[in-house]
Amino acid sequence: MTQQDERAKINRRKFVKIGAGIVAVGAAAGAAYYLSQPGPTPAPTPTSAVTSPITSATPAPTTISFWMHEAVDQSKHYLETVIPGFQTENPHIKIAYQAIPESELHTKYITAFATKTAPDVIGLYAHWAPELWEMGVLEPLDPKVLGYDSVDALVDQYVSPFCLELYKMPDGNVYGLPWEVSNWCMYCNADHYHEAGLEPPTSSPTWDEFHDYAKAMTKFEGGRMVRAGFQWWNLLLGHANNYISILRQLGGDIYSADKSKCTLDSAEAVKALQIYVDTWKDVGGPEFGSPFPSEDFARGKVSMWQAGIWAIPQYVIYESKVNWHVVQYPHVKGGKRVSPYFTGGWFVNKQSQHKREAMEFIRYCSERPKLWFSSQYFCNYTGRKGVAEDPEVRKTAQGKWVDVFMDDLSYTRAPVVHVNAEELEAAIGRAVDRVVSKGTDPADSLKTATDEIDRIIKG
């Protein structure tokens, strides 16, 4: 069972039940960092314009709480660089930072909102944002606090409006800004290409071309695969995001335009799943290596895998000997270019008594893209314009490949934008996994997923 399966599926339909039943649990867990806040107010009536209840005042000493998912390199960067830098420029604001184990994050946030113990600044995987917006627990960002005259002016700071696809809600307001927009390009071992008499591609290959490359680099000894030419992430989220991108390359989608009905029973949906399966055929597979192939690639056991630009500093830090090359996400011949991405961002708790200060922290973090891109510990790209043109960025290990990632980013789409995104992604991931792991017929597996997703959508 994967982490996606294990994570508790607590969503808006269980919100009231949680509030009534587990107050004691919420109060006991990490109470030193929690703030006692007033109860949530009703969700705002949707409007087309941003309104801000926040008023300027003489700065008074304030402590704001901030939660993020747990990651050693990320926490080190926040504690040693980001937070001290912000507090130097804003001496009246102190940040109480807490790292939450990733497997607990979703449940912990839902519990904290129900028990009025959520932090001021919320580090959130953005596919959960529509769910929390519908609950009415997120505060719309005031573009003026962030330094812009309007929402449109704020959105224009990003390479593509799709960078904020999961942050701009139906009421026209932006509720968060990304700490990471991680589009998944293909990492290639250039030495394995040369060993096979090939040159690594320099632009997005077709899936057929990509599979031919992978097949040429796959190695067998005694009938046993000892080097995979390519490995997908063998995780439900990876299966779902990649499959959805291939489906959209073919002109299909997972649901109707109004998101009221699942459309995975279409011919495009079946064809997309077959392409996904065929890309793995004879060049890797769920039984080879790790479900997350980063280390296998670093050790030369996998010739190609996919990741965001965040992976490059990891290989530098751990002194990987791989001569890597990066190319844009492949596409269906004759189809559209659509690439998957994953994003997480900073949001403000509607219950917070320190909304302005919380937004000032988000402004500090979001308007300094080099703060995240050029770190020696890790690299996150926030989606802001101007990074690729910066000469300091060009000098970093990741700077060599920034043009590839920027080109690919213009073709990205959020896989699922829905209040039940995690449940939908898990259902799609299971549909893919049934085919790649158990040999289920693609059409049959997608029929099962269609029925499951329709039930989720209808509530």
C-alpha positions, -999 to +999 in steps of 0.1 A: +000+000+000+014+034-010+015+066+010-015+079-011-035+049+001-025+052+037-032+089+040-066+094+057-093+106+034-108+132+056-125+159+035-151+186+038-179+160+043-163+149+076-154+184+087-183+188+112-178+153+126-141+160+132-149+192+150-173+174+174-153+143+180-116+150+182-110+183+199-088+167+225-066+151+199-062+183+180-053+202+212-027+176+223-007+174+191+020+200+189+001+224+212+031+246+218+029+259+182-008+263+180-025+296+184-059+299+200-080+316+173-116+329+170-139+306+151-142+306+113-166+331+098-189+321+069-173+318+035-175+350+015-201+355-012-183+351-045-175+383-062-154+393-092-133+418-073-109+414-044-119+432-012-096+436+017-107+440+053-071+445+063-060+479+075-026+494+081-015+500+116+016+508+135+036+476+137+034+459+170+054+428+181+037+398+166+044+361+163+029+341+135+028+304+132+038+286+101+035+249+092+051+230+063+056+194+054+087+178+069+118+177+046+153+180+061+169+202+034+138+224+032+136+229+069+173+238+070+167+265+044+138+280+062+155+280+096+189+292+084+181+315+056+144+324+049+131+331+084+161+350+097+161+371+065+124+379+069+128+387+106+158+410+099+136+431+075+105+428+097+118+429+133+083+432+147+073+398+133+086+365+146+079+332+128+071+300+148+079+273+123+068+237+126+076+208+102+048+182+099+054+147+087+041+145+052+019+115+058+000+134+085-002+168+068-037+166+053-054+151+083-036+175+107-048+206+087-084+194+086-082+186+123-066+220+132-093+239+113-120+220+130-105+227+164-095+263+157-058+255+161-046+260+126-015+281+120-015+316+105+005+306+074-004+273+059+022+254+037-002+233+016-001+210-013-022+230-037-045+202-049-061+205-014-068+242-018-102+239-036-114+216-007-103+241+019-117+271-001-151+254-001-149+249+036-144+287+040-112+284+060-088+302+036-083+340+035-081+357+000-048+374-005-049+411-007-028+420-039-021+455-024-004+439+006+016+419-019+026+450-038+001+449-067-029+469-077-050+440-087-053+402-090-045+404-127-013+423-120-003+396-095-011+367-119+010+385-146+041+380-124+040+343-133+053+325-164+019+311-171-015+317-156-017+279-151+010+283-124-019+297-103-046+273-116-050+258-081-047+291-063-072+313-080-107+303-070-141+307-087-147+339-069-118+356-088-096+359-057-061+344-053-058+324-021-022+314-021+011+317-039+034+287-049+066+279-031+071+253-059+058+248-094+075+215-102+070+204-138+083+170-145+109+168-173+129+137-182+163+131-167+185+111-189+219+094-183+239+108-213+266+081-209+240+054-214+228+071-246+263+073-259+269+037-249+239+028-271+252+049-300+227+076-294+226+113-286+202+125-260+172+144-275+172+182-272+135+188-275+103+170-265+104+135-282+073+115-291+064+087-268+074+062-295+108+078-298+112+079-261+104+042-257+129+034-285+156+053-266+147+035-233+147+001-250+182+007-265+196+015-230+179-014-211+203-042-200+196-079-192+219-105-177+208-141-177+173-131-187+171-107-157+168-069-161+198-053-145+193-018-159+160-002-167+159+021-196+131+041-180+111+041-148+078+058-140+072+068-104+055+037-092+032+057-069-005+064-072+001+102-075+027+097-102+005+073-121-024+097-120-005+128-130+013+112-159-017+094-172-039+126-171-012+145-191-011+118-218-049+118-219-050+156-224-023+153-252-049+132-270-076+158-265-095+139-237-100+147-200-110+129-168-143+147-164-168+168-183-163+206-187-186+213-157-168+185-137-202+167-131-194+134-148-163+112-152-152+107-189-126+079-184-149+056-205-138+075-237-117+060-265-090+086-258-089+075-222-082+039-231-056+049-257-038+071-232-036+042-207-022+019-233+005+045-242+014+047-206+017+010-202+036+006-235+061+032-224+071+009-196+070-023-217+104-042-217+123-012-204+114-012-166+083-020-146+068-019-112+089-049-101+122-032-109+140-011-083+124+015-061+089+030-064+107+064-064+136+059-089+158+089-078+185+068-061+184+041-089+191+069-114+219+083-093+235+049-092+232+042-129+206+014-125+180+035-144+188+053-176+158+078-175+133+090-150+112+121-144+115+148-119+113+186-113+143+209-113+145+203-075+164+170-082+195+186-096+210+199-063+203+165-047+226+149-072+252+176-067+251+173-029+254+135-029+281+136-055+263+114-081+286+104-109+258+104-134+264+126-165+228+137-167+209+155-194+174+169-192+147+170-219+111+182-220+082+159-213+074+136-243+042+140-263+019+120-285+027+122-322+001+145-337-013+155-303-009+185-280+020+191-257+008+188-221+031+183-192+024+173-156+033+193-126+030+193-089+027+225-068+025+235-032+021+270-018+017+294+011-019+302+022-034+323+050-057+309+076-091+328+077-092+323+114-058+341+119-057+373+139-025+383+120-036+382+084-015+412+073+016+399+089+010+364+074+006+380+039+038+400+044+057+368+051+042+353+019+052+384+000+088+381+012+090+345+002+072+347-031+089+378-046+124+364-041+124+334-065+163+332-064+159+325-026+145+291-036+162+285-069+198+291-060+200+273-026+228+249-021+204+226-003+176+223-027+159+240-056+123+250-059+110+271-088+081+293-078+068+301-113+078+337-112+091+354-143+127+366-146+146+336-131+159+322-164+174+356-173+193+360-141+231+356-146+235+343-110+210+315-117+229+306-148+260+298-127+242+272-106+240+235-115+203+238-122+209+270-143+223+248-171+189+233-176+166+262-167+156+269-204+144+233-207+122+236-176+109+270-186+099+258-221+082+227-206+064+248-180+045+267-206+027+234-215+018+224-179-017+219-165-028+210-130-039+174-132-070+177-110-088+209-099-116+197-077-127+198-041-121+160-039-088+161-059-070+137-037-097+111-039-100+115-077-062+112-081-061+081-060-089+065-080-071+072-113-038+060-098-055+027-088-069+023-124-034+027-138-018+004-112-043-024-119-031-024-155+007-021-149+008-044-118-020-069-124-025-069-162-061-058-160-075-048-194-073-010-197-109-005-207-121-027-177-099-008-152-111+026-165-147+014-163-142+006-126-125+040-121-154+058-139-179+043-116-158+052-085-152+087-096-188+094-105-197+083-069-171+107-055-183+136-077-219+131-067-210+129-030 
